[in-house]
Amino acid sequence: MPRQSRRPPVGITRFNYWHLEICQPRDEQTLMFRRHFSSQADEGETHLAERFVRHLHGPCGEPSCRLDRKLARSPRRSVELALSGYIEDSREWSRNKLAQQALKSLAPARRATMREFATKQHDQWRQDLDTIIGRIREDLEQFEQMIPKGPGSAVKMLVETGYSAKRKIWQEYATQALALFGRGPTTLAITIGAAERATAGRLRARLDLRNLSAEEQAYVVHWFRHAARNLIRYRNGDLALPFEHPSCADTCRDTVRPALRS
């Protein structure tokens, strides 16, 4: 039985993971501060746990609840149905004492079936996260090859689709890189620049990281690697680590690349 089922965060993509609370590189003091307050994920888990308790005794009454009809039809299976629904929705169900008591109350055959269901559910979520993490690894490697000049520096003879893919990676990563230092164009300016071939030179200039010093470029690369490392830790059921530049840069590099390939 996995120690924790980690479903992919809602809305996560290969180009927004660094904005998520579970990934954002933060200093140790900020991390400690935020752990004392409920996040949206924490509040969601609290709601799921409370709904699980209601389901143990029958329908919860929430609009469009997919379990209520089943519970109304089969009240004698309320424990089994409530537990399966909780496992399907929550990444923290295995830490819930009431859920563990409910699991132990099932007949051995039913208990084994529920454990198998939980394992499959966890494996599916892990596969989904592994897919996202794998794409992030590829994007990071390409971004590191392109920094600081952009896609033109890494692509000499490439078909248009290949160049377009690299340009997309560069646009997303370079925009965030400049935002770390309070620089860069707005999203609208980037869109306008990308839409008109005649302004392609201007777009490259606006997203040109050559204006960053070597130290700033190293900071950028480390910042993205640390965000990816935190995502890997989330997948594995671990807490985010504080961002300490440059002291953890080598560890992030050495940890992220092998882990992202696994």
C-alpha positions in Angstrom: 0.0 0.0 0.0 1.5 3.4 -1.0 2.0 5.7 1.9 0.1 8.4 0.1 -1.8 8.8 -3.1 -0.7 12.0 -4.9 -3.1 13.0 -7.6 -1.9 15.7 -10.0 -2.7 19.2 -8.8 -5.7 20.7 -10.4 -4.9 22.6 -13.5 -1.2 21.8 -13.6 0.6 22.0 -16.9 4.3 21.9 -18.0 4.2 25.7 -18.2 2.6 26.7 -15.0 4.0 24.3 -12.4 6.3 26.9 -10.9 3.2 29.0 -9.9 1.8 26.2 -7.7 2.2 26.4 -4.0 3.7 22.9 -3.8 6.4 23.8 -6.3 7.2 27.5 -5.7 10.8 28.0 -4.5 10.6 29.8 -1.2 13.0 30.5 1.7 12.8 28.4 4.8 11.1 31.1 6.9 8.3 31.6 4.3 7.8 27.8 4.1 7.5 27.5 7.8 5.1 30.4 7.9 2.8 29.0 5.2 2.7 25.5 6.8 0.9 27.0 9.8 -2.0 28.2 7.6 -4.4 26.3 5.5 -3.9 26.2 1.7 -6.6 25.6 -0.8 -5.4 22.0 -1.0 -5.7 21.6 2.8 -9.2 23.1 2.8 -10.2 20.7 0.0 -8.9 17.7 1.9 -10.8 18.9 5.0 -14.0 19.0 2.9 -13.4 15.6 1.5 -12.8 14.1 5.0 -16.0 15.7 6.3 -18.0 14.5 3.3 -16.6 11.0 3.9 -18.0 11.0 7.5 -21.4 12.0 6.1 -21.3 9.3 3.5 -20.6 6.7 6.2 -24.1 7.4 7.4 -25.8 7.8 4.0 -26.2 10.4 1.3 -24.3 13.7 2.0 -26.9 15.9 0.3 -24.5 17.8 -1.8 -25.8 18.8 -5.3 -24.6 16.4 -8.0 -22.8 14.1 -5.6 -22.2 10.9 -7.6 -22.3 8.7 -4.5 -25.6 9.8 -3.0 -27.7 7.7 -5.4 -25.6 4.6 -4.8 -25.8 5.1 -1.1 -29.6 5.6 -1.2 -30.0 2.3 -3.2 -27.5 0.3 -1.1 -27.5 1.6 2.5 -26.0 -1.6 3.8 -22.9 -0.9 1.7 -22.4 2.6 3.0 -19.0 1.9 4.5 -17.6 0.3 1.3 -19.1 2.9 -1.0 -18.0 5.8 1.2 -14.5 4.5 1.5 -14.1 3.9 -2.3 -15.4 7.4 -3.0 -13.0 8.9 -0.5 -10.0 6.9 -1.9 -10.9 8.1 -5.4 -11.0 11.7 -4.5 -8.4 12.2 -1.7 -4.7 12.0 -1.7 -4.6 11.9 2.1 -7.1 9.1 2.7 -4.4 6.6 4.0 -3.6 9.1 6.8 -7.3 9.3 7.9 -7.8 7.2 11.1 -11.5 6.8 10.4 -10.8 5.6 6.9 -8.4 3.0 8.2 -11.0 1.9 10.7 -13.6 1.6 7.9 -11.1 -0.4 5.9 -10.5 -2.9 8.8 -14.2 -3.3 9.3 -14.7 -4.8 5.8 -14.7 -8.5 5.3 -11.2 -9.9 4.2 -12.2 -10.3 0.6 -13.7 -6.8 0.4 -10.7 -5.4 2.2 -8.3 -6.9 -0.3 -10.4 -5.6 -3.2 -10.3 -2.1 -1.6 -6.6 -2.2 -1.2 -6.1 -3.2 -4.8 -8.4 -0.4 -5.9 -6.3 2.1 -3.8 -3.1 0.8 -5.3 -4.4 1.1 -8.9 -5.7 4.6 -8.2 -2.3 5.7 -6.8 -0.5 4.1 -9.7 -2.7 6.0 -12.2 -2.1 9.3 -10.5 1.6 8.6 -10.4 1.7 7.8 -14.1 -0.1 11.1 -14.8 2.4 13.0 -12.7 5.3 11.1 -14.2 4.1 12.1 -17.7 4.0 15.8 -16.7 7.3 15.6 -15.0 8.9 13.9 -18.0 7.7 16.8 -20.2 9.1 19.3 -17.7 12.4 17.6 -17.8 12.6 17.8 -21.6 11.5 21.5 -21.5 14.1 22.3 -18.8 16.9 20.7 -20.8 16.0 22.6 -23.9 15.6 25.9 -22.0 19.1 25.4 -20.5 20.5 24.9 -24.0 18.8 28.0 -25.3 19.7 30.4 -22.5 20.6 33.3 -22.8 20.1 33.9 -26.6 16.9 32.0 -27.3 15.7 29.3 -29.7 17.8 30.6 -32.6 21.0 29.8 -30.7 20.1 26.1 -30.3 18.4 25.4 -33.6 20.4 25.7 -36.8 18.6 23.5 -39.3 15.2 22.5 -38.0 11.8 22.1 -39.5 9.2 24.7 -38.6 7.3 22.5 -36.1 10.5 21.8 -34.2 11.4 25.5 -34.0 7.9 26.4 -33.0 8.0 24.0 -30.1 11.3 25.4 -28.9 10.0 29.0 -29.3 7.0 28.1 -27.1 9.3 26.7 -24.4 11.5 29.8 -24.6 8.6 32.2 -24.5 7.1 30.6 -21.3 10.4 30.1 -19.5 12.0 33.4 -20.5 8.9 35.4 -19.6 8.9 33.8 -16.1 12.7 34.3 -15.8 12.4 38.0 -16.5 9.4 38.2 -14.1 11.7 37.0 -11.3 13.7 40.2 -11.6 10.7 42.4 -12.3 11.4 42.8 -16.0 9.9 41.8 -19.3 6.9 42.5 -21.5 3.3 41.9 -20.6 1.4 38.9 -21.9 -0.4 41.1 -24.4 2.9 42.5 -25.7 4.2 39.0 -26.2 1.1 37.9 -28.0 1.1 40.9 -30.4 4.8 40.4 -31.1 4.3 36.7 -31.8 1.4 37.3 -34.1 3.3 39.5 -36.5 6.2 38.1 -38.4 7.5 41.6 -39.0 8.0 42.1 -35.3 9.8 38.8 -34.7 13.1 40.7 -34.0 11.4 42.9 -31.4 10.0 39.8 -29.7 13.4 38.2 -29.5 14.8 41.4 -28.0 12.1 41.6 -25.4 12.7 38.0 -24.3 16.4 38.2 -24.6 18.0 37.0 -21.4 21.5 38.2 -22.5 20.7 41.3 -20.4 20.9 39.1 -17.3 24.3 38.7 -15.8 25.9 35.3 -15.5 25.0 35.1 -11.8 21.3 36.0 -12.7 21.2 33.3 -15.4 22.5 30.7 -12.9 19.9 31.9 -10.4 17.1 31.4 -13.1 18.2 27.9 -14.0 18.5 26.9 -10.3 15.0 28.4 -9.6 13.3 26.3 -12.3 15.2 23.2 -11.2 14.2 23.7 -7.6 10.5 24.1 -8.6 10.8 20.8 -10.6 12.5 19.2 -7.6 9.6 20.2 -5.3 7.1 18.7 -7.8 9.0 15.4 -7.6 8.9 15.6 -3.8 5.2 16.2 -4.0 4.8 13.2 -6.2 6.7 11.1 -3.7 4.7 12.4 -0.7 7.4 14.7 0.6 7.2 18.4 1.6 8.8 21.2 -0.4 12.3 22.1 0.5 13.5 25.7 1.1 15.2 27.5 -1.8 18.8 28.3 -0.9 20.7 29.8 -3.7 23.4 28.9 -4.5 24.0 26.3 -1.8 21.4 23.8 -3.0 22.0 24.4 -6.8 24.2 21.4 -7.3 21.8 19.1 -5.3 18.9 20.4 -7.3 20.8 19.7 -10.6 21.9 16.2 -9.5 18.5 15.3 -8.0 16.2 16.6 -10.6 17.7 15.1 -13.7 17.9 11.4 -12.5 14.6 11.7 -10.7 12.9 13.1 -13.8 14.1 10.2 -15.9 12.7 7.6 -13.5 
